[in-house]
Amino acid sequence: MEELTFKIISTEKITSGIAENFIGLLKKQNKVKTPTVEKIQSCFRVVLCYADQNLIGIGALKTKTSSDFTTSKADLPDLEPKFTWELGYMYVDENFKNYGISTTISRLLLKQLPNQNIMASTELYNDNPMIYILEKFGFQKFGKPWPSAKHDGTLGLFLKFKKGETNGK
């Protein structure tokens, strides 16, 4: 196997070139509506995983998707103000699945905000590896599931509360 390298990049260092490469993988994933350079450059941090010189995995801590808390989605509007950041834009090339790359990307991102409430949303289907990764890092599913606007799947909201805070209390 090729050598894997992970790069953590902060907001001010996300160049348009990095953002465009990131968007290339998001388009390959085909689950994010209208990814733009501006959206990627507004992320708190991104992690890029390379196999040799090829970008094969991505993830980000981005501004939360507030609409995921609304009554038309997870139906948890009271919890929305407690969250600022979302773990998202996760993708690993099919040829590199099952090597723990998404887990490593998640770990590197979550270490950037160790004492924050963080949200994530993911598809709810049997054996979705992202659900296992989220649970490994202390996320729990909250609220009701909702249909995806991008594909035929159903999405769920996963929340991780900072130490000392449980279920938002």
DSSP file with accessible surface (Angstrom, degrees, kcal/mol):
  #  RESIDUE AA STRUCTURE BP1 BP2  ACC     N-H-->O    O-->H-N    N-H-->O    O-->H-N    TCO  KAPPA ALPHA  PHI   PSI    X-CA   Y-CA   Z-CA
    1    1 A M              0   0  135      0, 0.0     3,-0.1     0, 0.0    50,-0.0   0.000 360.0 360.0 360.0 149.9    0.0    0.0    0.0
    2    2 A E        -     0   0   78      1,-0.1     2,-0.3    49,-0.0     0, 0.0  -0.174 360.0 -88.3 -65.4 164.2    1.0    3.6   -0.6
    3    3 A E        -     0   0  139      1,-0.0    49,-2.7    48,-0.0     2,-0.4  -0.615  41.8-142.8 -75.6 131.2    2.2    5.8    2.2
    4    4 A L  E     -A   51   0A  50     -2,-0.3     2,-0.4    47,-0.2    47,-0.2  -0.823  18.7-175.8 -97.3 134.1   -0.7    7.7    3.8
    5    5 A T  E     -A   50   0A  58     45,-2.3    45,-3.0    -2,-0.4     2,-0.4  -0.989   9.8-155.9-128.6 141.2   -0.3   11.3    5.0
    6    6 A F  E     -A   49   0A  65     -2,-0.4     2,-0.5    43,-0.2    43,-0.2  -0.956   6.4-166.2-116.3 133.6   -2.8   13.4    6.8
    7    7 A K  E     -A   48   0A 111     41,-2.7    41,-2.3    -2,-0.4     2,-0.5  -0.987   8.3-155.1-122.3 127.6   -2.8   17.2    6.7
    8    8 A I  E     -A   47   0A  73     -2,-0.5     2,-0.5    39,-0.2    39,-0.2  -0.895  18.2-171.1 -97.9 124.9   -4.7   19.4    9.1
    9    9 A I  E     -A   46   0A  20     37,-3.1    37,-2.3    -2,-0.5     2,-0.1  -0.972  11.1-143.1-125.0 127.7   -5.4   22.8    7.5
   10   10 A S  E >   -A   45   0A  15     -2,-0.5     3,-2.1    35,-0.2     4,-0.4  -0.427  34.0 -96.2 -85.5 163.7   -6.9   25.8    9.3
   11   11 A T  G >  S+     0   0   51     33,-1.4     3,-1.7     1,-0.3    32,-0.1   0.852 121.2  51.7 -44.3 -52.7   -9.3   28.3    7.8
   12   12 A E  G 3  S+     0   0  148      1,-0.3    -1,-0.3    32,-0.1    32,-0.0   0.665 110.4  50.2 -68.6 -12.5   -6.7   30.9    6.9
   13   13 A K  G <  S+     0   0  140     -3,-2.1     2,-1.3     2,-0.1    -1,-0.3   0.334  76.9 109.4-107.3   7.2   -4.6   28.3    5.0
   14   14 A I    <   -     0   0    6     -3,-1.7     2,-0.0    -4,-0.4    -3,-0.0  -0.709  56.5-164.6 -84.9  96.5   -7.4   26.8    2.9
   15   15 A T     >  -     0   0   79     -2,-1.3     4,-2.7     1,-0.1     5,-0.2  -0.297  34.1-106.6 -74.8 167.0   -6.4   28.0   -0.5
   16   16 A S  H  > S+     0   0   64      1,-0.2     4,-2.7     2,-0.2     5,-0.2   0.879 122.4  55.3 -63.3 -33.6   -8.7   28.0   -3.5
   17   17 A G  H  > S+     0   0   30      2,-0.2     4,-2.2     1,-0.2    -1,-0.2   0.927 108.9  45.7 -63.7 -45.2   -6.6   25.1   -4.9
   18   18 A I  H  > S+     0   0   34      2,-0.2     4,-2.6     1,-0.2    -2,-0.2   0.942 113.9  50.1 -61.5 -45.6   -7.1   23.0   -1.7
   19   19 A A  H  X S+     0   0    0     -4,-2.7     4,-2.8     1,-0.2    -2,-0.2   0.905 109.4  50.8 -61.6 -40.4  -10.8   23.9   -1.7
   20   20 A E  H  X S+     0   0  112     -4,-2.7     4,-1.9     2,-0.2    -1,-0.2   0.905 111.2  47.7 -66.5 -39.5  -11.1   22.8   -5.4
   21   21 A N  H  X S+     0   0   98     -4,-2.2     4,-1.4     2,-0.2    -1,-0.2   0.909 112.1  50.7 -64.6 -41.1   -9.4   19.5   -4.7
   22   22 A F  H  X S+     0   0    0     -4,-2.6     4,-2.0     1,-0.2     3,-0.5   0.939 109.3  50.6 -59.1 -47.9  -11.7   19.0   -1.7
   23   23 A I  H  X S+     0   0   14     -4,-2.8     4,-3.0     1,-0.2     5,-0.3   0.863 101.1  63.9 -61.7 -35.0  -14.7   19.8   -3.8
   24   24 A G  H  X S+     0   0   41     -4,-1.9     4,-1.7     1,-0.2    -1,-0.2   0.915 106.8  42.4 -55.9 -42.4  -13.5   17.2   -6.4
   25   25 A L  H  X S+     0   0   16     -4,-1.4     4,-2.4    -3,-0.5    -1,-0.2   0.880 111.4  54.8 -73.4 -35.9  -14.0   14.5   -3.8
   26   26 A L  H  X>S+     0   0    1     -4,-2.0     4,-2.1     1,-0.2     5,-0.7   0.911 108.9  49.0 -62.0 -38.9  -17.3   15.9   -2.6
   27   27 A K  H  <5S+     0   0  141     -4,-3.0    -1,-0.2     2,-0.2    -2,-0.2   0.895 109.2  52.2 -67.0 -37.3  -18.6   15.8   -6.2
   28   28 A K  H  <5S+     0   0  116     -4,-1.7    -2,-0.2    -5,-0.3    -1,-0.2   0.903 110.3  48.6 -63.1 -39.5  -17.4   12.2   -6.5
   29   29 A Q  H  <5S-     0   0   45     -4,-2.4    -1,-0.2    -5,-0.1    -2,-0.2   0.860  93.2-158.7 -66.2 -39.2  -19.3   11.4   -3.3
   30   30 A N  T  <5 +     0   0  103     -4,-2.1    -3,-0.1    -5,-0.2    -4,-0.1   0.849  59.3 103.6  62.3  41.1  -22.4   13.1   -4.7
   31   31 A K      < +     0   0   83     -5,-0.7     2,-0.5     1,-0.1   119,-0.1   0.394  56.6  81.4-128.0  -0.4  -24.1   13.8   -1.4
   32   32 A V  S    S-     0   0   29     -6,-0.4     2,-0.3   118,-0.1    -2,-0.1  -0.938  75.3-129.9-111.9 126.0  -23.4   17.5   -0.8
   33   33 A K  S    S-     0   0  124     -2,-0.5   117,-0.0     1,-0.2    -2,-0.0  -0.579  79.0 -19.3 -73.6 130.9  -25.6   20.1   -2.4
   34   34 A T  S    S-     0   0  103     -2,-0.3    -1,-0.2     1,-0.1     2,-0.2   0.844  73.5-159.8  39.5  66.5  -23.7   22.8   -4.3
   35   35 A P        -     0   0   23      0, 0.0     2,-0.3     0, 0.0    -1,-0.1  -0.530  15.5-173.6 -69.4 138.1  -20.2   22.6   -2.7
   36   36 A T     >  -     0   0   46     -2,-0.2     4,-2.1     1,-0.1     5,-0.2  -0.923  39.6-116.0-131.6 160.2  -18.3   25.8   -3.2
   37   37 A V  H  > S+     0   0   27     -2,-0.3     4,-3.0     1,-0.2     5,-0.2   0.912 117.6  55.0 -58.2 -41.4  -14.8   27.1   -2.6
   38   38 A E  H  > S+     0   0  132      1,-0.2     4,-1.1     2,-0.2    -1,-0.2   0.897 106.3  50.3 -62.1 -41.1  -16.3   29.7   -0.2
   39   39 A K  H  4 S+     0   0   78      2,-0.2     3,-0.3     1,-0.2     4,-0.3   0.917 113.6  45.1 -63.4 -43.2  -18.0   26.9    1.8
   40   40 A I  H >< S+     0   0    0     -4,-2.1     3,-1.7     1,-0.2    -2,-0.2   0.929 111.2  52.7 -68.2 -41.4  -14.8   25.0    2.1
   41   41 A Q  H 3< S+     0   0   65     -4,-3.0    -1,-0.2     1,-0.3    -2,-0.2   0.703 103.0  59.9 -69.4 -15.4  -12.7   28.0    3.0
   42   42 A S  T 3< S+     0   0   65     -4,-1.1    -1,-0.3    -3,-0.3    -2,-0.2   0.509  80.3 113.8 -88.7  -3.7  -15.2   28.9    5.8
   43   43 A C    <   -     0   0    0     -3,-1.7    19,-0.3    -4,-0.3     3,-0.2  -0.346  70.0-134.6 -65.2 147.3  -14.5   25.6    7.6
   44   44 A F  S    S-     0   0   44     17,-2.0   -33,-1.4     1,-0.3     2,-0.3   0.935  86.1 -10.6 -66.0 -46.3  -12.8   25.8   10.9
   45   45 A R  E     -AB  10  61A  56     16,-1.3    16,-2.6   -35,-0.2     2,-0.3  -0.987  61.9-160.9-149.1 148.9  -10.4   23.0    9.9
   46   46 A V  E     -AB   9  60A   0    -37,-2.3   -37,-3.1    -2,-0.3     2,-0.4  -0.946   8.8-150.5-124.8 152.3  -10.1   20.5    7.1
   47   47 A V  E     -AB   8  59A   0     12,-2.6    12,-1.3    -2,-0.3     2,-0.4  -0.992  10.0-165.5-120.8 132.4   -8.2   17.2    7.1
   48   48 A L  E     -AB   7  58A   2    -41,-2.3   -41,-2.7    -2,-0.4     2,-0.5  -0.952   3.9-157.8-115.1 136.2   -6.8   15.9    3.8
   49   49 A C  E     -AB   6  57A   0      8,-2.8     7,-3.0    -2,-0.4     8,-1.6  -0.971  10.9-167.8-116.2 127.9   -5.6   12.3    3.5
   50   50 A Y  E     -AB   5  55A  39    -45,-3.0   -45,-2.3    -2,-0.5     2,-0.6  -0.913  19.9-154.2-115.0 139.6   -3.1   11.5    0.7
   51   51 A A  E >  S-AB   4  54A   1      3,-2.6     3,-2.3    -2,-0.4     2,-0.3  -0.973  84.5 -44.0-105.7 110.0   -2.0    8.1   -0.7
   52   52 A D  T 3  S-     0   0   76    -49,-2.7   -47,-0.1    -2,-0.6    -2,-0.0  -0.489 126.4 -26.8  56.1-120.4    1.4    9.2   -2.1
   53   53 A Q  T 3  S+     0   0  173     -2,-0.3     2,-0.5    -3,-0.1    -1,-0.3   0.386 116.9 102.9-101.5   5.9    0.4   12.4   -3.8
   54   54 A N  E <  S-B   51   0A 103     -3,-2.3    -3,-2.6     1,-0.0     2,-0.5  -0.789  71.4-129.4 -97.9 126.7   -3.2   11.5   -4.5
   55   55 A L  E     +B   50   0A  33     -2,-0.5    -5,-0.2    -5,-0.2     3,-0.1  -0.579  41.2 156.8 -71.0 119.6   -6.0   13.0   -2.4
   56   56 A I  E     +     0   0A   8     -7,-3.0    37,-3.1    -2,-0.5     2,-0.3   0.481  55.1  35.4-125.6  -7.6   -8.1   10.1   -1.3
   57   57 A G  E     +BC  49  92A   0     -8,-1.6    -8,-2.8    35,-0.2     2,-0.3  -0.997  56.1 176.7-152.3 145.2   -9.9   11.2    1.9
   58   58 A I  E     +BC  48  91A   0     33,-2.7    33,-2.1    -2,-0.3     2,-0.3  -0.963   5.8 161.4-142.7 160.3  -11.4   14.4    3.3
   59   59 A G  E     -B   47   0A   0    -12,-1.3   -12,-2.6    -2,-0.3     2,-0.3  -0.945  13.4-163.3-169.8 162.4  -13.3   15.7    6.3
   60   60 A A  E     -BC  46  88A   0     28,-2.5    28,-2.8    -2,-0.3     2,-0.6  -0.994  27.5-133.9-151.2 155.1  -14.0   19.0    8.0
   61   61 A L  E     +BC  45  87A   0    -16,-2.6   -17,-2.0    -2,-0.3   -16,-1.3  -0.982  49.4 168.2-102.8 112.8  -15.2   20.9   11.0
   62   62 A K  E     - C   0  86A  27     24,-2.7    24,-3.0    -2,-0.6   -19,-0.1  -0.789  44.5 -73.5-124.0 167.6  -17.6   23.3    9.5
   63   63 A T  E     - C   0  85A  80     -2,-0.3    22,-0.2    22,-0.2    -1,-0.1  -0.392  67.8 -96.3 -59.5 136.9  -20.2   25.7   10.7
   64   64 A K        -     0   0   33     20,-2.4     2,-1.1     1,-0.1    -1,-0.1  -0.084  24.8-117.8 -56.7 154.4  -23.2   23.7   11.8
   65   65 A T    >   -     0   0   41      1,-0.2     3,-1.6    -3,-0.1     4,-0.3  -0.824  30.0-169.0 -91.0  94.5  -26.2   23.1    9.5
   66   66 A S  G >  S+     0   0   55     -2,-1.1     3,-1.9     1,-0.3     4,-0.3   0.838  78.3  67.0 -57.8 -34.1  -28.8   24.8   11.6
   67   67 A S  G >  S+     0   0   50      1,-0.3     3,-1.4     2,-0.2    -1,-0.3   0.754  83.8  73.7 -63.5 -20.4  -31.7   23.5    9.6
   68   68 A D  G <  S+     0   0    8     -3,-1.6     6,-1.7     1,-0.3    -1,-0.3   0.750  96.0  51.5 -64.5 -20.0  -30.9   19.9   10.8
   69   69 A F  G <  S+     0   0    1     -3,-1.9     7,-2.1    -4,-0.3    -1,-0.3   0.574  88.5 110.9 -90.1 -11.1  -32.4   20.9   14.2
   70   70 A T  S X >S-     0   0   52     -3,-1.4     5,-2.8    -4,-0.3     3,-1.7  -0.103  83.4-106.9 -67.9 165.1  -35.7   22.3   12.7
   71   71 A T  T 3 5S+     0   0   88      1,-0.3    -1,-0.1     4,-0.2    -3,-0.0   0.780 119.4  59.0 -63.6 -25.0  -39.1   20.7   13.2
   72   72 A S  T 3 5S+     0   0   87     -5,-0.1    -1,-0.3     2,-0.0    -4,-0.1   0.628 120.9  22.8 -79.9 -10.5  -39.1   19.5    9.6
   73   73 A K  T < 5S-     0   0   56     -3,-1.7    71,-0.2    -6,-0.2    -4,-0.1   0.296 139.6 -12.1-119.0-111.8  -35.9   17.6   10.2
   74   74 A A  T   5S-     0   0    1     -6,-1.7    70,-1.8    -7,-0.2    -3,-0.2   0.688  79.7-136.0 -71.6 -17.5  -34.6   16.3   13.6
   75   75 A D      < +     0   0   78     -5,-2.8    -5,-0.2    68,-0.2    -4,-0.2   0.930  65.8 122.0  62.6  49.4  -37.2   18.4   15.5
   76   76 A L    >>  +     0   0   37     -7,-2.1     3,-1.6    -6,-0.2     4,-1.0  -0.345  18.1 151.1-132.0  52.2  -34.8   19.6   18.2
   77   77 A P  T 34  +     0   0   63      0, 0.0     3,-0.4     0, 0.0    -1,-0.1   0.815  69.8  61.3 -61.0 -27.4  -34.9   23.4   17.8
   78   78 A D  T 34 S+     0   0  144      1,-0.2     4,-0.1     2,-0.1    -2,-0.0   0.758 104.0  49.7 -70.2 -24.2  -34.1   24.0   21.5
   79   79 A L  T X4 S+     0   0   24     -3,-1.6     3,-1.8   -10,-0.2     4,-0.3   0.709  87.9  85.3 -86.0 -19.9  -30.7   22.2   21.1
   80   80 A E  G >< S+     0   0   53     -4,-1.0     3,-1.9    -3,-0.4    -1,-0.2   0.882  83.6  55.6 -53.4 -44.0  -29.6   24.2   18.1
   81   81 A P  G 3  S+     0   0   93      0, 0.0    -1,-0.3     0, 0.0    -2,-0.1   0.729  97.8  65.4 -65.3 -16.3  -28.2   27.2   20.0
   82   82 A K  G <  S+     0   0   90     -3,-1.8     2,-0.4    -4,-0.1    35,-0.3   0.513  95.9  69.6 -81.1  -5.0  -25.9   24.9   22.0
   83   83 A F    <   +     0   0    0     -3,-1.9    35,-0.1    -4,-0.3     3,-0.1  -0.928  39.4 160.3-120.8 140.3  -23.9   23.9   18.8
   84   84 A T        +     0   0   71     33,-0.8   -20,-2.4    -2,-0.4     2,-0.3   0.629  65.3  52.4-117.8 -36.3  -21.5   25.9   16.6
   85   85 A W  E     -Cd  63 118A  48     32,-0.8    34,-2.1   -22,-0.2     2,-0.4  -0.771  56.9-160.4-116.2 152.8  -19.6   23.2   14.8
   86   86 A E  E     -Cd  62 119A   8    -24,-3.0   -24,-2.7    -2,-0.3     2,-0.7  -0.987  18.9-135.8-129.4 134.5  -20.4   20.2   12.6
   87   87 A L  E     +C   61   0A   4     32,-2.8    34,-0.4    -2,-0.4     2,-0.3  -0.814  58.4 124.2 -83.4 117.7  -18.2   17.2   11.8
   88   88 A G  E     +C   60   0A   9    -28,-2.8   -28,-2.5    -2,-0.7     3,-0.1  -0.881  19.7  72.8-158.8-169.2  -18.9   16.8    8.1
   89   89 A Y  E     +     0   0A  28     -2,-0.3     2,-0.4   -30,-0.2    -1,-0.1   0.815  63.7 168.8  54.0  35.6  -17.8   16.5    4.5
   90   90 A M  E     +     0   0A  21    -31,-0.1     2,-0.3    -3,-0.1   -31,-0.2  -0.636   2.7 149.9 -83.0 130.7  -16.4   13.1    5.2
   91   91 A Y  E     -C   58   0A  19    -33,-2.1   -33,-2.7    -2,-0.4     2,-0.4  -0.936  23.2-173.2-160.0 137.7  -15.4   11.0    2.2
   92   92 A V  E     -C   57   0A   3     -2,-0.3   -35,-0.2   -35,-0.2     5,-0.1  -1.000  39.0-104.0-131.1 132.9  -12.8    8.3    1.5
   93   93 A D    >   -     0   0   14    -37,-3.1     3,-2.5    -2,-0.4     4,-0.1  -0.218  31.7-117.8 -52.4 140.1  -12.2    6.9   -2.0
   94   94 A E  G >  S+     0   0  130      1,-0.3     3,-1.2     2,-0.2    -1,-0.1   0.787 112.4  61.7 -52.5 -34.6  -13.8    3.5   -2.5
   95   95 A N  G 3  S+     0   0  130      1,-0.2    -1,-0.3   -39,-0.0    -2,-0.1   0.572 106.9  45.9 -72.3  -6.0  -10.3    1.9   -3.2
   96   96 A F  G X  S+     0   0   24     -3,-2.5     3,-0.7   -40,-0.1     5,-0.4   0.108  80.7 132.0-124.7  20.6   -9.2    2.9    0.3
   97   97 A K  T <   +     0   0   73     -3,-1.2    -4,-0.0     1,-0.2    -3,-0.0  -0.346  63.1  29.3 -70.4 154.5  -12.2    1.8    2.4
   98   98 A N  T 3  S+     0   0  165      1,-0.1    -1,-0.2    -2,-0.0    -2,-0.0   0.709  86.1 104.7  69.7  25.1  -11.7   -0.2    5.6
   99   99 A Y  S <  S-     0   0  135     -3,-0.7    -2,-0.1     0, 0.0    -1,-0.1   0.268  95.8-107.7-110.2   5.6   -8.2    1.2    6.5
  100  100 A G  S  > S+     0   0   35      3,-0.1     4,-2.3    -4,-0.0     5,-0.2   0.665  77.5 134.5  80.1  16.3   -9.5    3.4    9.3
  101  101 A I  H  > S+     0   0    4     -5,-0.4     4,-2.9     2,-0.2     5,-0.2   0.936  71.4  47.5 -67.8 -45.0   -9.0    6.6    7.3
  102  102 A S  H  > S+     0   0   25      1,-0.2     4,-2.6     2,-0.2    -1,-0.2   0.895 112.0  51.8 -63.4 -36.7  -12.4    8.1    8.2
  103  103 A T  H  > S+     0   0   21      2,-0.2     4,-2.6     1,-0.2    -1,-0.2   0.931 111.5  46.5 -64.0 -44.3  -11.7    7.2   11.9
  104  104 A T  H  X S+     0   0   43     -4,-2.3     4,-2.7     2,-0.2     5,-0.2   0.931 112.3  49.8 -65.2 -43.8   -8.3    8.9   11.8
  105  105 A I  H  X S+     0   0    0     -4,-2.9     4,-2.3     1,-0.2    -2,-0.2   0.938 112.4  48.4 -59.9 -45.3   -9.7   12.0   10.0
  106  106 A S  H  X S+     0   0    0     -4,-2.6     4,-3.0    -5,-0.2     5,-0.2   0.928 111.2  49.9 -61.0 -45.5  -12.5   12.2   12.6
  107  107 A R  H  X S+     0   0   97     -4,-2.6     4,-1.9     1,-0.2    -1,-0.2   0.933 111.0  49.0 -60.0 -46.6  -10.0   11.9   15.5
  108  108 A L  H  < S+     0   0   43     -4,-2.7     4,-0.4     1,-0.2    -1,-0.2   0.897 115.0  45.0 -62.2 -39.5   -7.8   14.6   14.1
  109  109 A L  H >< S+     0   0    0     -4,-2.3     3,-1.5    -5,-0.2     4,-0.5   0.933 111.0  51.2 -70.6 -45.2  -10.7   17.0   13.6
  110  110 A L  H >< S+     0   0   16     -4,-3.0     3,-1.1     1,-0.3    -2,-0.2   0.826 101.5  62.4 -66.2 -27.9  -12.3   16.3   17.0
  111  111 A K  T 3< S+     0   0  141     -4,-1.9    -1,-0.3     1,-0.2    -2,-0.2   0.710  92.8  66.9 -67.6 -17.0   -9.0   17.0   18.8
  112  112 A Q  T <  S+     0   0   59     -3,-1.5    -1,-0.2    -4,-0.4    -2,-0.2   0.760 113.6  27.4 -74.2 -25.8   -9.2   20.5   17.4
  113  113 A L  S X  S+     0   0   20     -3,-1.1     3,-0.9    -4,-0.5    -1,-0.3  -0.591  73.1 165.4-133.8  71.1  -12.2   21.4   19.5
  114  114 A P  T 3  S+     0   0  106      0, 0.0    49,-0.3     0, 0.0    -1,-0.1   0.754  74.6  38.5 -67.2 -24.9  -11.9   19.1   22.6
  115  115 A N  T 3  S+     0   0   91     47,-0.1     2,-0.3     2,-0.1    47,-0.1  -0.319  94.6 101.8-124.7  52.6  -14.5   20.9   24.8
  116  116 A Q  S <  S-     0   0   78     -3,-0.9     2,-0.4    45,-0.1    -3,-0.1  -0.941  73.8-111.4-129.4 151.9  -17.2   21.8   22.4
  117  117 A N        -     0   0    8     -2,-0.3   -33,-0.8   -35,-0.3   -32,-0.8  -0.723  43.2-172.2 -76.4 131.2  -20.6   20.5   21.5
  118  118 A I  E     -dE  85 160A   1     42,-2.5    42,-2.7    -2,-0.4     2,-0.3  -0.986   9.1-159.1-132.5 139.4  -20.4   19.1   18.0
  119  119 A M  E     +dE  86 159A   0    -34,-2.1   -32,-2.8    -2,-0.4     2,-0.3  -0.721   9.2 178.8-111.2 164.0  -23.1   17.8   15.7
  120  120 A A  E     - E   0 158A   2     38,-2.1    38,-3.5    -2,-0.3     2,-0.4  -0.962  12.1-154.5-155.1 151.7  -23.0   15.5   12.7
  121  121 A S  E     + E   0 157A  37    -34,-0.4     2,-0.3    -2,-0.3    36,-0.2  -0.982  21.1 163.6-128.1 146.5  -25.6   14.1   10.3
  122  122 A T  E     - E   0 156A  19     34,-1.7    34,-2.4    -2,-0.4     2,-0.1  -0.972  42.2 -78.8-152.7 166.2  -25.3   11.0    8.3
  123  123 A E  E     - E   0 155A  32     -2,-0.3     2,-0.9    32,-0.2    32,-0.3  -0.408  37.3-134.9 -69.9 143.5  -27.4    8.5    6.4
  124  124 A L        +     0   0   45     30,-3.2    30,-0.3    -2,-0.1     2,-0.3  -0.860  52.6 124.9-103.5  97.6  -29.3    5.9    8.4
  125  125 A Y    >   -     0   0  113     -2,-0.9     3,-1.6    28,-0.1    28,-0.0  -0.977  67.9 -77.7-146.9 157.0  -28.9    2.5    6.8
  126  126 A N  T 3  S+     0   0  147     -2,-0.3    -2,-0.0     1,-0.3     0, 0.0  -0.289 113.5   6.6 -56.5 134.9  -27.6   -0.8    8.1
  127  127 A D  T 3  S+     0   0  122      1,-0.2    -1,-0.3     2,-0.1     3,-0.1   0.706  77.1 164.1  66.1  24.5  -23.9   -1.0    8.4
  128  128 A N    X>  -     0   0    8     -3,-1.6     4,-1.0     1,-0.2     3,-1.0  -0.626  30.0-151.2 -69.1 113.9  -23.2    2.6    7.6
  129  129 A P  H 3> S+     0   0   70      0, 0.0     4,-2.1     0, 0.0    -1,-0.2   0.810  89.7  65.8 -61.7 -26.5  -19.6    2.9    8.9
  130  130 A M  H 3> S+     0   0   26      1,-0.2     4,-2.9     2,-0.2     5,-0.2   0.870  96.0  56.4 -65.5 -33.7  -20.0    6.6    9.7
  131  131 A I  H <> S+     0   0   28     -3,-1.0     4,-2.5     1,-0.2    -1,-0.2   0.942 108.4  47.3 -61.5 -43.3  -22.5    5.7   12.4
  132  132 A Y  H  X S+     0   0  127     -4,-1.0     4,-2.2     1,-0.2    -2,-0.2   0.895 112.1  50.1 -65.4 -38.9  -20.0    3.4   14.1
  133  133 A I  H  X S+     0   0   16     -4,-2.1     4,-1.4     2,-0.2    -2,-0.2   0.942 111.2  48.3 -64.8 -47.1  -17.3    6.1   13.9
  134  134 A L  H  <>S+     0   0    1     -4,-2.9     5,-2.5     1,-0.2     3,-0.5   0.934 112.4  48.3 -59.2 -46.8  -19.6    8.7   15.4
  135  135 A E  H ><5S+     0   0  102     -4,-2.5     3,-1.8     1,-0.2    -1,-0.2   0.892 105.3  59.4 -62.2 -37.0  -20.6    6.4   18.3
  136  136 A K  H 3<5S+     0   0  134     -4,-2.2    -1,-0.2     1,-0.3    -2,-0.2   0.856 107.5  47.0 -58.6 -33.7  -16.9    5.6   18.9
  137  137 A F  T 3<5S-     0   0   36     -4,-1.4    -1,-0.3    -3,-0.5    -2,-0.2   0.229 129.1 -93.4 -97.6  15.1  -16.2    9.3   19.5
  138  138 A G  T < 5S+     0   0   44     -3,-1.8    23,-0.4     1,-0.3    -3,-0.2   0.546  75.7 142.8  92.0   7.9  -19.2    9.7   21.8
  139  139 A F      < -     0   0    4     -5,-2.5     2,-0.3    -6,-0.2    -1,-0.3  -0.551  29.1-164.9 -77.9 147.3  -21.9   10.9   19.5
  140  140 A Q  E     -F  159   0A 110     19,-2.2    19,-2.8    -2,-0.2     2,-0.3  -0.977  25.4-107.6-130.7 149.5  -25.5    9.7   20.0
  141  141 A K  E     -F  158   0A  88     -2,-0.3     2,-0.3    17,-0.2    17,-0.2  -0.565  41.8-179.3 -76.6 133.3  -28.5    9.9   17.7
  142  142 A F  E     +F  157   0A  34     15,-2.8    15,-0.7    -2,-0.3   -66,-0.1  -0.962  37.7   4.4-131.2 152.0  -31.1   12.4   18.7
  143  143 A G  E    S-     0   0A  35     -2,-0.3   -68,-0.2   -68,-0.1   -69,-0.1  -0.127  94.2 -41.7  76.0-171.4  -34.4   13.5   17.3
  144  144 A K  E     -     0   0A  94    -70,-1.8    13,-0.2   -71,-0.2    -2,-0.1  -0.633  57.4-111.5 -95.0 152.2  -36.4   12.1   14.4
  145  145 A P  E     -     0   0A  64      0, 0.0    11,-0.2     0, 0.0    -1,-0.1  -0.394  32.8-162.2 -74.8 160.4  -34.9   11.0   11.0
  146  146 A W  E     -F  155   0A   9      9,-2.0     9,-3.5    -2,-0.1     2,-0.1  -0.984  24.3 -97.5-143.0 154.0  -35.8   12.9    7.9
  147  147 A P  E     -F  154   0A 103      0, 0.0     7,-0.2     0, 0.0     2,-0.2  -0.459  41.9-112.8 -72.4 142.0  -35.6   12.3    4.1
  148  148 A S        -     0   0   19      5,-2.8   -25,-0.0     3,-0.2     6,-0.0  -0.478  11.1-150.6 -71.5 142.4  -32.5   13.5    2.3
  149  149 A A  S    S+     0   0   84     -2,-0.2    -1,-0.1     1,-0.1     3,-0.1   0.606  96.6  48.4 -83.8 -12.9  -33.1   16.3   -0.3
  150  150 A K  S    S+     0   0   82   -119,-0.1     2,-0.2     1,-0.1    -1,-0.1   0.754 122.0   0.8 -99.6 -29.7  -30.1   15.0   -2.3
  151  151 A H  S    S-     0   0   48      2,-0.2    -3,-0.2  -120,-0.1    -1,-0.1  -0.830  83.2 -85.1-148.9-175.2  -30.8   11.3   -2.6
  152  152 A D  S    S+     0   0  172     -2,-0.2    -3,-0.0    -5,-0.1     0, 0.0   0.485  88.8 104.4 -80.1  -2.5  -33.3    8.6   -1.6
  153  153 A G        -     0   0   20     -6,-0.1    -5,-2.8     1,-0.1     2,-0.4  -0.110  68.3-119.7 -78.3 174.4  -31.8    8.0    1.8
  154  154 A T  E     - F   0 147A  62    -30,-0.3   -30,-3.2    -7,-0.2     2,-0.3  -0.924  26.0-148.4-113.1 140.5  -32.9    9.0    5.3
  155  155 A L  E     -EF 123 146A  28     -9,-3.5    -9,-2.0    -2,-0.4     2,-0.3  -0.764   8.0-162.2-110.5 155.6  -30.7   11.2    7.5
  156  156 A G  E     -E  122   0A   0    -34,-2.4   -34,-1.7    -2,-0.3     2,-0.5  -0.962  19.0-123.0-134.2 153.7  -30.2   11.3   11.3
  157  157 A L  E     -EF 121 142A   0    -15,-0.7   -15,-2.8    -2,-0.3     2,-0.4  -0.836  23.3-167.6 -98.7 129.4  -28.7   13.9   13.7
  158  158 A F  E     -EF 120 141A   3    -38,-3.5   -38,-2.1    -2,-0.5     2,-0.4  -0.965   5.8-165.3-119.2 132.5  -25.9   12.8   15.9
  159  159 A L  E     -EF 119 140A   1    -19,-2.8   -19,-2.2    -2,-0.4     2,-0.5  -0.938  12.9-166.0-123.8 140.6  -24.7   15.0   18.8
  160  160 A K  E     -E  118   0A  60    -42,-2.7   -42,-2.5    -2,-0.4     2,-0.3  -0.991  16.4-155.0-123.0 119.3  -21.6   15.0   21.0
  161  161 A F        -     0   0   27     -2,-0.5   -44,-0.1   -23,-0.4     3,-0.1  -0.713  22.7-107.2 -95.4 145.7  -21.9   17.1   24.1
  162  162 A K    >   -     0   0   80     -2,-0.3     3,-2.2     1,-0.2   -47,-0.1  -0.212  55.4 -71.2 -64.1 160.9  -18.8   18.5   25.9
  163  163 A K  T 3  S+     0   0  189    -49,-0.3    -1,-0.2     1,-0.3     3,-0.1  -0.228 122.8  22.6 -55.7 136.6  -17.7   17.0   29.1
  164  164 A G  T 3  S+     0   0   87      1,-0.2     2,-0.5    -3,-0.1    -1,-0.3   0.303 104.2  95.5  89.0  -8.8  -20.0   17.8   32.0
  165  165 A E    <   -     0   0   32     -3,-2.2     2,-0.5    -4,-0.1    -1,-0.2  -0.965  52.0-174.5-118.7 123.8  -23.0   18.4   29.7
  166  166 A T    >   -     0   0   98      3,-1.0     3,-2.4    -2,-0.5    -6,-0.0  -0.979  69.8 -15.4-121.7 129.4  -25.4   15.6   29.0
  167  167 A N  T 3  S-     0   0   73     -2,-0.5    -1,-0.1     1,-0.3    -7,-0.0   0.817 125.9 -58.2  50.1  32.0  -28.3   15.9   26.5
  168  168 A G  T 3         0   0    6      1,-0.2    -1,-0.3   -86,-0.1    -3,-0.0   0.578 360.0 360.0  82.6   7.4  -27.8   19.6   26.5
  169  169 A K    <         0   0  197     -3,-2.4    -3,-1.0     0, 0.0    -1,-0.2  -0.700 360.0 360.0-105.9 360.0  -28.4   20.1   30.3
